[in-house]
Amino acid sequence: MSESKIVLGQLLTPLTRYRHWGGVYAIDNGAFSNFDEKNYKTLLARQDKFKDDCLFVTCPDIVGAGQRSVEIYKHRRRWIPEGWKCALVVQDGSENIEIPWDDMDCVFIGGKDPWKDSQCVLDIVRTAKILDKWVHVGRVNEKKRFDHFANAGADTCDGSGIARFDYKLRKIETRMPVLWDTIAC
C-alpha cells in the first residue's frame, strides 16, 4: 500500500453535540449508546445548510441486529429528510438478509468486533464498492484494523480510540480518511 497523508473530517453525533468546525463531515445516529430521536433531528436541522459537505447520515439502527436495522432503514424518511446522503448501518446477521443497495448512498459497517472481522463483512464491502457505494467503517481503533479495511476498499473510518490517543493516529499510514469525533485535532 502506498503511503499518504490521512485526511481528517468530523463525525457528528447527537450524543456529543459538538459543533461542525467546517469541511468534510458525517453524521452518526448515536445508537451504539442510545438513539435519541429529538437530538438526532435537532442535529440534522442544525446542519441542513451544510448538507452538501456531509458524506453521509446514518439511519437509526439496532446494534448487533442486522434484520431489525434494515427494517428501520426502510422507514428512514421518518428521520432523514430528502437531500441527505443516507447510510445503512449493517450489523451482525446482515449476511443472511437482502441489503437494499438501490436505496442507499453509503454502507456503514457497524456490528460487534467478531462479526466485523468476518469474511461476510469483507464481502459486503466488496459488493458496495462494485455497486459504487461509499463505505465507512465504525470503531476502527488499531492500525491492523485500519490497514485491513483500507485494503478491502473502505473509503473512511472512525474510532474513538484514535481520537483520544493521537499516538495511535501517528502510527497509521493509510489512504483511508479518518472521521474524527472530537473538535481538537
Backbone as CSV, one residue per row, in Angstrom:
resi,resn,N_x,N_y,N_z,CA_x,CA_y,CA_z,C_x,C_y,C_z
1,MET,0.849,-1.170,0.000,0.000,0.000,0.000,0.893,1.231,0.000
2,SER,0.586,2.228,-0.828,1.367,3.446,-0.830,0.984,4.320,0.349
3,GLU,1.974,5.033,0.850,1.730,5.899,1.998,1.154,7.221,1.528
4,SER,0.239,7.784,2.312,-0.299,9.096,2.018,-0.764,9.733,3.317
5,LYS,-0.986,11.005,3.256,-1.412,11.742,4.440,-2.859,11.410,4.767
6,ILE,-3.138,11.259,6.037,-4.504,10.987,6.480,-5.312,12.273,6.419
7,VAL,-6.483,12.201,5.868,-7.385,13.337,5.806,-8.344,13.219,6.986
8,LEU,-8.469,14.303,7.714,-9.374,14.278,8.853,-10.669,14.984,8.515
9,GLY,-11.745,14.401,8.963,-13.052,15.013,8.880,-13.668,14.917,10.254
10,GLN,-14.887,15.326,10.359,-15.556,15.316,11.658,-16.753,14.379,11.618
11,LEU,-16.921,13.601,12.665,-18.078,12.738,12.815,-18.947,13.338,13.914
12,LEU,-20.090,13.868,13.520,-21.002,14.469,14.481,-21.997,13.428,14.963
13,THR,-22.361,13.503,16.220,-23.391,12.624,16.774,-24.289,13.431,17.691
14,PRO,-25.519,12.988,17.880,-26.389,13.669,18.840,-25.920,13.459,20.284
15,LEU,-25.003,12.544,20.498,-24.503,12.274,21.848,-23.542,13.352,22.320
16,THR,-22.614,13.764,21.442,-21.603,14.741,21.848,-22.076,16.181,21.691
17,ARG,-22.940,16.401,20.702,-23.457,17.736,20.383,-22.358,18.718,19.999
18,TYR,-21.218,18.202,19.499,-20.159,19.098,19.035,-20.652,19.904,17.846
19,ARG,-20.089,21.077,17.701,-20.390,21.941,16.561,-19.523,21.534,15.377
20,HIS,-20.054,21.699,14.201,-19.330,21.442,12.961,-18.296,22.551,12.790
21,TRP,-17.022,22.176,12.630,-15.973,23.175,12.501,-15.581,23.443,11.065
22,GLY,-16.380,22.964,10.133,-16.128,23.228,8.721,-15.491,22.039,8.033
23,GLY,-15.611,22.010,6.737,-15.014,20.933,5.968,-15.892,19.699,5.912
24,VAL,-15.265,18.583,5.500,-15.982,17.336,5.329,-16.381,16.769,6.687
25,TYR,-17.553,16.166,6.710,-18.052,15.560,7.940,-19.100,14.513,7.603
26,ALA,-19.528,13.785,8.622,-20.620,12.825,8.506,-21.406,12.887,9.813
27,ILE,-22.584,12.295,9.794,-23.425,12.281,10.993,-23.770,10.846,11.338
28,ASP,-23.420,10.457,12.559,-23.791,9.151,13.089,-25.013,9.360,13.983
29,ASN,-25.776,8.298,14.188,-27.040,8.448,14.922,-26.923,8.246,16.432
30,GLY,-25.792,7.777,16.922,-25.618,7.582,18.355,-26.263,6.331,18.909
31,ALA,-26.746,5.444,18.039,-27.470,4.252,18.507,-26.577,3.282,19.278
32,PHE,-25.254,3.385,19.096,-24.364,2.480,19.829,-24.558,2.653,21.336
33,SER,-24.820,3.896,21.749,-25.092,4.164,23.169,-26.587,4.161,23.452
34,ASN,-27.315,4.997,22.713,-28.767,5.081,22.884,-29.307,6.100,21.897
35,PHE,-30.113,5.674,20.951,-30.660,6.582,19.959,-31.617,7.573,20.617
36,ASP,-31.364,8.861,20.394,-32.193,9.945,20.927,-32.775,10.699,19.733
37,GLU,-34.015,10.381,19.399,-34.646,10.932,18.199,-34.665,12.460,18.199
38,LYS,-34.998,13.069,19.315,-35.092,14.533,19.380,-33.740,15.182,19.074
39,ASN,-32.678,14.715,19.724,-31.354,15.297,19.491,-30.839,15.001,18.091
40,TYR,-31.188,13.841,17.563,-30.799,13.468,16.202,-31.440,14.428,15.191
41,LYS,-32.724,14.661,15.328,-33.420,15.569,14.409,-32.922,17.002,14.570
42,THR,-32.599,17.404,15.792,-32.051,18.739,16.035,-30.706,18.894,15.326
43,LEU,-29.869,17.873,15.399,-28.566,17.898,14.730,-28.737,18.024,13.215
44,LEU,-29.639,17.252,12.642,-29.878,17.338,11.192,-30.388,18.723,10.798
45,ALA,-31.283,19.292,11.585,-31.805,20.632,11.292,-30.684,21.670,11.379
46,ARG,-29.842,21.551,12.392,-28.732,22.491,12.582,-27.762,22.422,11.403
47,GLN,-27.540,21.225,10.863,-26.569,21.030,9.796,-27.146,21.168,8.387
48,ASP,-28.418,21.435,8.272,-29.074,21.439,6.966,-28.356,22.320,5.940
49,LYS,-27.895,23.477,6.330,-27.234,24.369,5.369,-25.849,23.870,4.954
50,PHE,-25.326,22.862,5.660,-24.026,22.288,5.335,-24.139,20.875,4.763
51,LYS,-25.330,20.475,4.347,-25.510,19.083,3.931,-24.706,18.705,2.691
52,ASP,-24.317,19.665,1.874,-23.507,19.337,0.697,-22.111,18.846,1.079
53,ASP,-21.627,19.221,2.257,-20.313,18.776,2.739,-20.393,17.472,3.523
54,CYS,-21.596,16.962,3.720,-21.805,15.769,4.543,-21.667,14.507,3.688
55,LEU,-20.765,13.637,4.101,-20.550,12.388,3.366,-21.746,11.448,3.472
56,PHE,-22.344,11.380,4.669,-23.487,10.510,4.887,-24.112,10.800,6.243
57,VAL,-25.365,10.364,6.384,-26.084,10.385,7.658,-26.532,8.955,7.920
58,THR,-26.186,8.425,9.091,-26.610,7.060,9.391,-28.057,7.043,9.851
59,CYS,-28.784,6.110,9.310,-30.149,5.871,9.748,-30.082,5.181,11.113
60,PRO,-31.063,5.412,11.982,-31.062,4.672,13.253,-30.957,3.169,13.008
61,ASP,-30.304,2.488,13.944,-30.079,1.049,13.810,-30.124,0.400,15.180
62,ILE,-30.115,-0.904,15.170,-30.079,-1.692,16.403,-28.752,-2.446,16.415
63,VAL,-27.898,-2.125,17.374,-26.573,-2.731,17.444,-26.686,-4.259,17.531
64,GLY,-25.991,-4.928,16.629,-25.956,-6.384,16.619,-27.141,-7.051,15.943
65,ALA,-28.062,-6.269,15.379,-29.285,-6.836,14.793,-29.456,-6.364,13.341
66,GLY,-28.885,-7.122,12.418,-28.936,-6.756,11.012,-30.340,-6.642,10.446
67,GLN,-31.186,-7.631,10.695,-32.547,-7.622,10.152,-33.339,-6.417,10.671
68,ARG,-33.270,-6.179,11.964,-34.013,-5.053,12.541,-33.504,-3.724,11.987
69,SER,-32.194,-3.617,11.780,-31.619,-2.378,11.256,-32.092,-2.105,9.833
70,VAL,-32.196,-3.153,9.016,-32.721,-2.978,7.650,-34.195,-2.580,7.699
71,GLU,-34.955,-3.168,8.586,-36.369,-2.803,8.717,-36.520,-1.331,9.087
72,ILE,-35.683,-0.854,9.996,-35.724,0.565,10.369,-35.318,1.426,9.184
73,TYR,-34.291,1.001,8.448,-33.811,1.771,7.305,-34.910,1.996,6.267
74,LYS,-35.787,1.054,6.105,-36.877,1.201,5.141,-37.790,2.372,5.497
75,HIS,-37.715,2.847,6.724,-38.520,3.985,7.186,-37.655,5.219,7.434
76,ARG,-36.503,5.292,6.766,-35.529,6.348,7.043,-36.063,7.758,6.872
77,ARG,-37.015,7.968,5.993,-37.532,9.324,5.755,-38.288,9.866,6.967
78,ARG,-38.585,9.017,7.909,-39.179,9.475,9.172,-38.182,10.373,9.925
79,TRP,-36.889,10.109,9.733,-35.852,10.854,10.448,-34.969,11.684,9.529
80,ILE,-34.693,11.184,8.321,-33.729,11.835,7.434,-34.472,12.476,6.259
81,PRO,-34.470,13.810,6.192,-35.164,14.490,5.084,-34.491,14.229,3.732
82,GLU,-35.234,14.451,2.674,-34.678,14.339,1.318,-33.477,15.271,1.196
83,GLY,-32.541,14.886,0.354,-31.380,15.720,0.094,-30.138,15.314,0.862
84,TRP,-30.306,14.493,1.882,-29.159,13.980,2.638,-28.735,12.643,2.036
85,LYS,-27.455,12.326,2.112,-26.951,11.016,1.680,-27.155,10.044,2.841
86,CYS,-27.934,9.015,2.601,-28.311,8.071,3.664,-27.389,6.866,3.722
87,ALA,-27.063,6.476,4.958,-26.232,5.295,5.189,-27.013,4.263,5.981
88,LEU,-26.958,3.033,5.500,-27.475,1.892,6.250,-26.335,1.357,7.105
89,VAL,-26.585,1.194,8.399,-25.592,0.584,9.276,-25.844,-0.915,9.266
90,VAL,-24.911,-1.657,8.654,-25.051,-3.113,8.646,-24.536,-3.658,9.975
91,GLN,-25.219,-4.683,10.442,-24.949,-5.252,11.756,-24.830,-6.768,11.640
92,ASP,-24.477,-7.395,12.740,-24.413,-8.859,12.821,-25.691,-9.453,12.220
93,GLY,-25.543,-10.467,11.390,-26.690,-11.108,10.765,-26.997,-10.585,9.370
94,SER,-26.330,-9.519,8.952,-26.607,-8.950,7.629,-26.239,-9.886,6.490
95,GLU,-25.428,-10.897,6.787,-25.067,-11.858,5.739,-26.255,-12.709,5.327
96,ASN,-27.312,-12.728,6.113,-28.468,-13.578,5.839,-29.697,-12.813,5.350
97,ILE,-29.528,-11.534,5.027,-30.668,-10.726,4.579,-30.310,-9.961,3.304
98,GLU,-31.330,-9.534,2.619,-31.108,-8.737,1.417,-30.863,-7.285,1.818
99,ILE,-29.740,-6.751,1.390,-29.393,-5.360,1.676,-30.006,-4.490,0.581
100,PRO,-30.702,-3.411,0.938,-31.368,-2.555,-0.058,-30.394,-1.606,-0.762
101,TRP,-29.518,-2.158,-1.584,-28.452,-1.384,-2.210,-28.952,-0.200,-3.022
102,ASP,-30.066,-0.360,-3.715,-30.558,0.706,-4.587,-31.105,1.903,-3.826
103,ASP,-31.386,1.734,-2.539,-31.998,2.799,-1.750,-31.029,3.504,-0.817
104,MET,-29.723,3.264,-0.960,-28.756,3.882,-0.049,-27.603,4.496,-0.813
105,ASP,-26.961,5.445,-0.142,-25.782,6.096,-0.694,-24.498,5.532,-0.095
106,CYS,-24.622,4.987,1.109,-23.455,4.555,1.862,-23.807,3.340,2.705
107,VAL,-22.830,2.475,2.901,-22.972,1.399,3.868,-21.970,1.692,4.984
108,PHE,-22.477,1.670,6.196,-21.681,1.914,7.399,-21.504,0.552,8.063
109,ILE,-20.269,0.111,8.204,-20.005,-1.180,8.824,-20.038,-0.996,10.338
110,GLY,-21.088,-1.513,10.949,-21.230,-1.482,12.399,-21.017,-2.883,12.927
111,GLY,-21.739,-3.225,13.939,-21.690,-4.585,14.463,-20.618,-4.792,15.507
112,LYS,-20.669,-5.960,16.080,-19.719,-6.331,17.118,-18.411,-6.786,16.475
113,ASP,-17.317,-6.688,17.200,-15.990,-6.950,16.630,-15.836,-8.311,15.958
114,PRO,-16.254,-9.411,16.547,-16.064,-10.694,15.840,-16.756,-10.718,14.480
115,TRP,-17.948,-10.161,14.390,-18.661,-10.121,13.114,-17.962,-9.165,12.153
116,LYS,-17.538,-8.028,12.670,-16.875,-7.029,11.835,-15.614,-7.589,11.187
117,ASP,-14.979,-8.530,11.857,-13.758,-9.140,11.331,-14.026,-10.357,10.447
118,SER,-15.280,-10.605,10.099,-15.642,-11.818,9.350,-15.508,-11.639,7.836
119,GLN,-15.505,-12.767,7.144,-15.491,-12.765,5.681,-16.756,-12.098,5.137
120,CYS,-17.863,-12.272,5.839,-19.120,-11.658,5.405,-18.970,-10.145,5.250
121,VAL,-18.313,-9.521,6.201,-18.139,-8.066,6.137,-17.258,-7.693,4.953
122,LEU,-16.206,-8.445,4.712,-15.383,-8.184,3.531,-16.210,-8.303,2.254
123,ASP,-17.099,-9.285,2.208,-17.971,-9.455,1.042,-18.929,-8.274,0.890
124,ILE,-19.440,-7.758,1.996,-20.324,-6.584,1.948,-19.550,-5.369,1.435
125,VAL,-18.328,-5.168,1.923,-17.505,-4.049,1.458,-17.244,-4.184,-0.039
126,ARG,-16.885,-5.358,-0.493,-16.606,-5.567,-1.923,-17.853,-5.340,-2.779
127,THR,-18.976,-5.821,-2.298,-20.232,-5.606,-3.029,-20.547,-4.122,-3.125
128,ALA,-20.398,-3.414,-2.015,-20.660,-1.972,-2.003,-19.770,-1.245,-3.013
129,LYS,-18.516,-1.595,-3.062,-17.601,-0.920,-3.989,-17.960,-1.234,-5.439
130,ILE,-18.343,-2.495,-5.731,-18.770,-2.840,-7.091,-19.992,-2.016,-7.484
131,LEU,-20.881,-1.770,-6.515,-22.102,-1.000,-6.773,-21.900,0.501,-6.600
132,ASP,-20.649,0.923,-6.443,-20.284,2.338,-6.348,-20.910,3.036,-5.135
133,LYS,-20.899,2.363,-4.008,-21.409,2.927,-2.756,-20.234,3.324,-1.863
134,TRP,-20.417,4.392,-1.105,-19.427,4.814,-0.121,-19.417,3.787,1.000
135,VAL,-18.233,3.454,1.510,-18.112,2.508,2.618,-17.405,3.186,3.779
136,HIS,-18.073,3.196,4.920,-17.489,3.729,6.157,-17.466,2.606,7.185
137,VAL,-16.389,2.530,7.955,-16.269,1.509,8.986,-16.162,2.210,10.338
138,GLY,-17.049,1.839,11.242,-17.041,2.424,12.581,-16.171,1.636,13.539
139,ARG,-15.708,2.323,14.572,-14.908,1.732,15.656,-13.685,0.980,15.137
140,VAL,-12.882,1.686,14.360,-11.609,1.152,13.880,-10.529,1.820,14.730
141,ASN,-10.015,1.116,15.705,-9.153,1.748,16.703,-7.702,1.288,16.702
142,GLU,-7.341,0.413,15.825,-5.974,-0.114,15.795,-5.443,-0.105,14.371
143,LYS,-4.147,0.057,14.240,-3.503,0.096,12.933,-3.845,-1.130,12.091
144,LYS,-3.819,-2.307,12.698,-4.107,-3.538,11.960,-5.495,-3.474,11.320
145,ARG,-6.479,-2.975,12.060,-7.838,-2.898,11.527,-7.940,-1.808,10.451
146,PHE,-7.252,-0.679,10.631,-7.228,0.351,9.585,-6.697,-0.247,8.290
147,ASP,-5.551,-0.908,8.383,-4.951,-1.495,7.186,-5.873,-2.532,6.548
148,HIS,-6.505,-3.355,7.381,-7.419,-4.394,6.894,-8.540,-3.775,6.053
149,PHE,-9.182,-2.746,6.589,-10.310,-2.160,5.869,-9.867,-1.250,4.718
150,ALA,-8.738,-0.608,4.848,-8.215,0.180,3.720,-7.924,-0.744,2.548
151,ASN,-7.303,-1.872,2.827,-7.015,-2.841,1.764,-8.282,-3.445,1.176
152,ALA,-9.337,-3.513,1.963,-10.614,-4.057,1.478,-11.366,-3.054,0.603
153,GLY,-10.987,-1.779,0.669,-11.622,-0.779,-0.178,-12.496,0.234,0.538
154,ALA,-12.508,0.222,1.877,-13.327,1.207,2.608,-12.851,2.616,2.278
155,ASP,-13.804,3.555,2.286,-13.499,4.948,1.958,-13.101,5.770,3.179
156,THR,-13.783,5.547,4.294,-13.495,6.278,5.527,-13.701,5.359,6.716
157,CYS,-13.219,5.819,7.861,-13.405,5.086,9.100,-13.414,6.078,10.258
158,ASP,-13.800,5.593,11.422,-13.716,6.394,12.633,-13.278,5.492,13.763
159,GLY,-12.929,6.102,14.872,-12.539,5.333,16.042,-12.234,6.243,17.207
160,SER,-12.987,6.093,18.281,-12.764,6.960,19.442,-11.404,6.706,20.075
161,GLY,-10.876,5.488,19.969,-9.542,5.212,20.490,-8.496,6.046,19.783
162,ILE,-8.668,6.233,18.490,-7.750,7.058,17.723,-7.918,8.521,18.110
163,ALA,-9.161,8.946,18.298,-9.421,10.336,18.649,-8.843,10.697,20.012
164,ARG,-8.871,9.764,20.934,-8.384,10.036,22.288,-6.877,9.896,22.420
165,PHE,-6.270,9.077,21.563,-4.846,8.775,21.704,-4.143,9.068,20.385
166,ASP,-3.668,10.300,20.236,-3.090,10.684,18.955,-1.858,9.882,18.584
167,TYR,-1.184,9.252,19.542,-0.041,8.417,19.184,-0.493,7.260,18.288
168,LYS,-1.723,6.785,18.457,-2.228,5.725,17.578,-2.418,6.257,16.159
169,LEU,-2.927,7.482,16.058,-3.147,8.073,14.748,-1.824,8.238,14.007
170,ARG,-0.779,8.619,14.706,0.529,8.801,14.063,1.080,7.484,13.523
171,LYS,0.690,6.354,14.097,1.172,5.054,13.634,0.485,4.608,12.346
172,ILE,-0.633,5.220,12.049,-1.423,4.776,10.908,-1.024,5.547,9.663
173,GLU,-0.577,4.839,8.657,-0.269,5.421,7.363,-1.133,4.690,6.355
174,THR,-2.219,5.324,6.002,-3.185,4.672,5.141,-3.800,5.686,4.196
175,ARG,-4.344,5.220,3.139,-5.027,6.102,2.196,-6.460,6.387,2.632
176,MET,-6.911,5.742,3.709,-8.303,5.865,4.126,-8.472,7.038,5.088
177,PRO,-9.281,8.033,4.755,-9.512,9.159,5.653,-10.185,8.740,6.963
178,VAL,-9.917,9.514,7.983,-10.454,9.275,9.311,-11.468,10.356,9.630
179,LEU,-12.611,9.962,10.154,-13.580,10.938,10.645,-13.370,11.046,12.147
180,TRP,-13.001,12.185,12.574,-12.638,12.466,13.953,-13.892,12.775,14.745
181,ASP,-14.013,12.272,15.958,-15.230,12.548,16.725,-15.007,13.572,17.840
182,THR,-13.943,14.357,17.721,-13.718,15.452,18.655,-13.375,16.692,17.865
183,ILE,-13.426,17.849,18.513,-13.093,19.092,17.834,-11.586,19.266,17.749
184,ALA,-10.864,18.947,18.807,-9.422,19.155,18.832,-8.733,18.143,17.920
185,CYS,-7.878,18.614,17.060,-7.118,17.740,16.175,-5.660,17.767,16.539
